[in-house]
Amino acid sequence: MIDQVQEKLQHIRSSAQEGFDEQPDGRNEGIGRTENLLALAAAIGATFLARNALQAGWRTALDREPPKNPASSEVDWKDALLWGGVSGAIVGMVRIASRRASSNAYRRFYP
């Protein structure tokens, strides 16, 4: 009975270890899972901050709320395209920069 429990525990441990193995996952060549998770978390946080900054900047510059749904027929084409272009470009650049910065930091501490 104890041997069976120990075998089960060993199987669970080895399965868990495989899940957190630092080998590249094929999608991002040369980036392990831990580094990829750190980069993802940094990108999510930076995206949240960038969107809030964009919304505040829109309110300040145009003295009105940014469109919540640019695809809505209630939003002017000009506002929809402006919001889509600016927010898409800024958020895309922020995501790339945050992922690269977090990967560089990870590699500095875990070479």
N, C-alpha and C positions, 0 to 999 in steps of 0.2 A: 504494500500500500504506500509506504513512504517512498519507495523507489519510483513508483508511478508519479507521485506528486513532484518529486525532484526532476524527473524526466520532463514533465509538463512545464515546470518552471524554467528549465534549461531551454526548452523549445521557445517559450515566450521571450526569454532574454535574447536568444539569437535572432528571433524575428524582429524584436525591437531594435537591436543593434543594426540590422540590415536596413531598417527604415531611416536611421540617422547616419548612415555611412557617408563619409566625406568625399566619395567618388563623384565625378561630374555626372550629371543626369542626362547628358546628350543634347538638351535644349540650349543650354548656355555653356558652351565648351569651356572647360577650365574652371568652372564655378561649382563648388560643392553645395550641398543642400543647405547647410547652416549659413553659408555666405549668401545664398540666394534668398533664404528667409529673412535675413537681416536687410538685404537690399529691398525686398518687397515691403517690409515694415517701414523702412525709410521712405520709400516711394509713396506709400499710402499717407503717411504723416505729412510729407512735403506737399502732396496734392491737396490735402485738406487745407493746409495753410495758404497755398497759392490761390485756391478758389475763394477763400474768405478775403484775401487781399484784393483779388480781382473784383469781387462784389463791392467791397468798400471803395475801391478806386472808381468803379462805375458810378456809384452813388455820389461821390465827391465831384467827379468830372461832369456828369450829366444831370445831376440833381434829380434823379429818379431811380427806381429799383431796376436791377437787371432782370431780363426775362427769365422766368422760372422754366418755361417750356418754349424754346425758340421755334419749335415746329407748330405752335398754336396759331390759328388764323387771327387771333386777337393781337398778335405781336407784329409790328411793322417789319417789312422785309429788311429794311436798313438795320434796325436793331437786332434782328435775328442773325443776319449775316455778320454784323460787327461782333456781336457777342460770341457767336460760334467760332469765328476766325481768331479773335484775340484769345479767348479762353482755351481753345484747342491748342494753339501754338504755345502759349505760356505754360499750360499744364503739361504738355508733352515735353517741353524743354526741362521743366522742373523735375519730372519723373526720371528722365535720363540722367540729369545732373545728380540727383539724390542717389540713384542706383550706383552710379560710378563712384561717387564720394564714399558711400558706405562700403563698397567693395574695396576701395583703396585703404580705408581705415581698417577693415577686417584683415587685409593682407599685411598691413603694417604690424598688427598685433599678433597675427597667426600666420607667419610666413610659410 
